[in-house]
Amino acid sequence: MNFKIKKIVSGFFLSIIATVIAVEITSTVNAAELKKVDKPIDPPALILESLKGKKIDLADYKGKVVLVQFWATYCSSCRTEMPSMNKLMHKLQEAKVPFEILAVDMGESKAEVQKFVDEVKPEFTMLLVSQDEQIEAWNVFATPSNFLIDAQGKIQYTLYGEFEWDSDTVVKLITELAETKTKKQDASNDAIGDSSTDSNKETTKKN
């Protein structure tokens, strides 16, 4: 697994990075693992243009589990793992799990990204960065860097390095993150229903 160091900037995720880096950046790097954050938090804003020219806003994806990946065409690990990301999407689509992948290129030209896409054929949304300031808040320092966001819009897991995304373990984890939204909605609806019932009872008593 090869790491490409971009840069380290102070910002929103400095404390997270201190606790979740579980890979040793040496000539031999241990297998990367998804790391649960201590406290789920809101991600920084992410509003970018896709390779197809569409404006994409991460905030619009609440209700779905989202994998945000920062990558680059020069990253050999990114090239290797993207087919498994395609497979992960297919598995979750078949299971009807609401899931999206937003892959943010680290500031390369549209032509460079398009050439990579033509060769590797990722099937998910590829985003372009026109200015580094747009991603500094994420404090990304290496590619690939990943943030797994639950259906409530909270960052739940991070991962730095190459990974086999289509494993049964990951499919189960993402399915559970998606189901959390449904459970909370059901609980909220039940609470509203109970409140309505109590109100009706009070009205009946008065009458």
N, C-alpha and C positions, 0 to 999 in steps of 0.2 A: 504494500500500500504506500503510495507516495503522497506526501503532503506538500502543498504549495503555500508558502506563507504570504499572505497579502499585507496586512499591517494590523497592529493592535492600537485601538483608540479607546480612550476613556468614554464611558457611556452607560446606557441603561442596564446592560447585562454583565457588568464587571463582576458583580458578586456571584452571578450564576456560573460564569466561566471558571471562577476559582473553585467551584465545588463539583463541576461535572466533567472536567477533562480527565478522561480515563485511558488515554492512549499515550504511549511513549513515542515521541517524535525522534526516532533514531533510524539507522539503516534498516533495522528490523522492527516493525511496529506491530504491537499486539492487536488482535481483532477488536474492532470498534463495537461499542454497545450503546443501546438506548439508555439514557440516564434520566431518571425521574427528578424533576426539580423539587426543591424543598417546599416551595410555596408557588402554586400556579399563578401566573401573572399575565397581564395584558401585553401583547406584543407591541412594538413601536409601529407607527403608521407605515404602510407599504402601498404606495400608489405609483404604478409603473405602466409602461406601454409594453404590450406583448410583441413577440416577433411578427405577428400577423397585423399589428397596428391597432389593437384594441386596448383601451384603457382598463386596467385591472386594479381593483381596490380590495385589499385583504379584508377590510371591514365588511364587505358585501357577502363574505363566505360564512358568516355565523349560521349555525345549524348544520354545518358540515365539519368533518375532521379535515384539517389541512396540513399537508407536509410542505413547509417552506424550505427549499434547499438553495444554498448559495454555492455556485459552481463556476467553472471556467473551462474553456476549450483545451487549455494546456494541461488540465488535470487528468492524468491517466486513470485514477480511481473513479472519477465521474463517468468517464467513457465506459469503464468496466461494469459499473453498477446500474446504469440507466435501463438496460434490458430487464433487470429484476424489478425496477420501479414500474415499468410497463405491465409486467405480470401481476404485480400487486394491484394495480388499478383494475385489471381485468377480473381478478378474483373478487374484489370488493364490489365491482359493478354487478357481477353475477349474483352476489349475495344481497344486492340492493342496499349496500351501506353507503351513506352520503360521504363521499371522500373526494378530495382534489389535491393535485400536486402543483405548486407554483415554484418553478425553477428560475432563480435569479442569477443571470450571468454577471460576473464581476467586472463590468465596465468595458467589455470588448465591443468591437464594431458589429453592426448588423450582418455584414458580409461574413465575418468570422463565425458568428453564431449559426448562420444559415448553412454554412459549409459543414459544420459539425452536425447539425440536425439532419442534413441530407445523408450523412454517413451513418450516424448512430440510430436515427429514427425514433427519438423519444416521442411519445404520444400525448404528453401532458403539456401544460402551458409554460412557455419559455418567455421570461421577462428580461427586458433590457434596461440597463442603468446608464443614464446620460451624465450623471454627476455622482462622485463618490459620496457626497454629503447625504444622499438619499438613503444610504445603507449604513452609515457610520453608527447610527443609534443601535444597530443590531450587534455591533462590536465583533464582526466577523474577522477572524485572523487566519483562517485556512480553508482550503476547499478539499472535499465537500464539507460544508457545515449545515446541519439540519435542525429544524425546530418543528416539533409535532404539536399542533394546536388542536384542542378539543372542540366539540360542537358549541361550547359556550364562548369560544373565542379566547381561551386561556392557553398559554404555553404550558404543556405538561411534561414533555420530554425533549432532550437535546441529544445530539450525536455528532461527533467529529470524526470523519474518516469513511472509508469504503465499507459497504454493508450490503448484505443480501436481504432485500426488502420484501421478498415474496414468501418468506417462511410462514408456516402456520402460526407461529408465536406472534408475529407482527400482525397478521390478519386478525387474530383473536383480540389483540390489544386495541387495534383501531376500531374494531366492531364494538368493543366495550366502551371506548371513548364516545362513539356515536350514540350508543344506547343511553349514556348518562343524560344526554339532552332530553330524550324521550321520557325517562323516568322523572326528571325534574318537572317537565311539562305536565305529566300525569298527576304528580303530587300537587302542583299548583292548581290544576283544574279541580282536583278533589277538594282542595281547601276552599276554592271559590264555591263549589257545589255545597259544601257543608255550611258555609257562611250564608248562602242563599236559603238553605233549608231552615236554618235557625231563624233567619229573618221572617220567613213565611210562618213559622211557628208563633213568633211574637205577634205578628199581625193577626193570626187566627185567634190568639188569646184575647187580644184587645177587642176584637169584634164579638 
